[in-house]
Amino acid sequence: MISIFPLIVLIFIGQTIMFRVLLKMGLRNLAIVLSIIGTWLTFPGVIIREASQKIFCDIARVPVYDVRYFKFRYPAGYVSHGKVSRYRDIFLLIVGPFAVNSALAVAAFVPVCLGLNLVVNIVLLWLGFSFAMNAFPEEADAQSLWRQTQRAIDEHPAAALGLPLAMIVAGSQVIRKYIR
C-alpha cells in the first residue's frame, strides 16, 4: 500500500511533464487531446471533488450560484460560490474536497492489496487513481488557503492546526510549477 502513493505522484508528474514537452514540440493539439482524454478517464474523481465542494459550501452556508459536476470541456467541473470570509469556511471549502478525494483514493487502493480478482482490482485501481488525480485544488484556491492560513494564525493561534494541510496543498502547487 505504501508504494501506491509514490506511483500516483510519479504518474501525475509524468503527465504534467509530457504535456509540457508536447507543447514545446509544437504539438499543442495533441497535448490538449491527451489532457481531455485524461479528464474523461478520471471523471469519477472530478464528480466527487465538485460534489464534495458543493456539500462543504452548504455546510459553511456559502451561497452556490452554479455547479457543473462534470462536462467534456475545460474546466471539467466547477462550483461557483459566493465570497467566503471566515478562515474556517475557506479551510473547509478547500481542504474538504482534498480530504474526501484522498480518503476515497486510499479506500479504493487498500482492497487491491488484498488480492481480489483481476477485474475488481482494475476497477478499484481506476477509481483510486481517478480520486487521487483530482484531489488537489486549483492553484488559486491553494494560494488563497496559504495566505488565509498565515493571516489567521496571526489573529487566532489555534489556526496553526490547519498549517500542515495548508502546506501540503500549497506544496502541491509548487511541485506543479517546478515541473512545468
C-alpha angles and dihedrals in degrees: 000000000000091000094057097072094055088048091055091047091050092049090049092049091045091051091051093047091048090052092051093046092051090050092050090049089056093250095126095145092052090049091051093047092050090047091052091048089050090052092049092049092052097043095127090062092049092050093048092047093052094041091051091048089052090050091049090050088054091048091050091044091237111155115246116211101180138000130193111181093187139349134167094245136066120310093039090204140351146174115218108202142166126268116295115212108168119079094225090056093048089049091048095049094049104033096035097069090040090055094045095050092043092050091048090049091053091044089054095045099047097066090051087067089058092069101242119172119299098254093050091047092051092050092047092048090050092049093045092049090047093052093044095048091053099041099092118082126236118279095254091053092048092050091047092051091050093050093044092048091053091049093045093052089057091053100034118021090201087071086075086082087073093051098091093054092043088053092051093049094044091044091056089060092049089054090050092051093045095054093045 
